[in-house]
Each structure stands twice: as C-alpha cells, then as structure tokens.
Amino acid sequence: MANIWMLVTIMFGVFFYALRCRQRLWYGLIELAVAFIIIFLTFHPPGPIVLAVDEPTWWGTLLTRCAGSLAGVYFIVRALDNIEKGLPSQMRRGWDRLFHGKVL
C-alpha cells in the first residue's frame, strides 16, 4: 500500500508542476497555504492528546506523512522546473505540449 501512496505522491508532483506552468497564480496561492501549514506544524507538532499515552495519534501520523509528502512534491516541482530550464531545444515541443498545453 505504501508503494501506491508513493506513486500517487509522485503523480501529484507532476500535476502540480503542470499547474505551475499553466496557472501560476493558483499554484502560488496553494504553495503559500502549504507553507503556512508546514510552519504551523513545525511549531505545533501533532502529539498525543493524553500525556500518559506514548503512541502518536492517527491524525498526528497523518499530518506528519502529509508534511513529508508535500515536501517531496515541492522538490519534484523544483526539479522539473530546473529540467525545463536546461532542456535541449529538440525536446522542447513535447515538453510544452505536456506541461504548458501548447500545441505547436
């Protein structure tokens, strides 16, 4: 099951890169919201509600995994952006069609 979620996370990374290419404002707003969530979780980490319990709560585990997944998605978007900037011209047409929706 973990491999499926890993694949879904990678697909989200590619989706968000395409969103960044086509709708930069919306991507930036989503990115800003995610940044605020990660900052909040950094200073208010999820933990057990009852201090006598040593096991993390299900929602704490979920939030931790989400934060890690979002960080992975961010790095996928940055990597694809760097690849695009260094892409040879003969590969540009397919890239533009896939991510920018341009048909040349």
Phi, psi and omega in degrees: 000325180298324179294326178295314179295326177295317179296318178299319179297318178296319178296323175298322178299315179293319177300314182291331175293316178298320177299319179297322180289324187263326184226074187299321180298311181296319178299316180297321178294318177295318179299319179295316179298316179296320178300317179297320179296316180295319177297316178301313181294334177294318183268344178228069184295144178293137179212179180294143179288318178265124185293340180284347181267126181270344182276140177291154178285163180296323181286330175295317177296318179298314180296321178297316179293321179297316180298317177295320178295318179296323176296319177297317178300317180301316181292327175298314180299315180296319180296315179296325177296317179292323177297316180300319182293333180256011185290133176294152185299329181290345178259356186296320184299311180295322179296313180297321180294316183291313188259327184260353179071020180268130175249114182258000000 
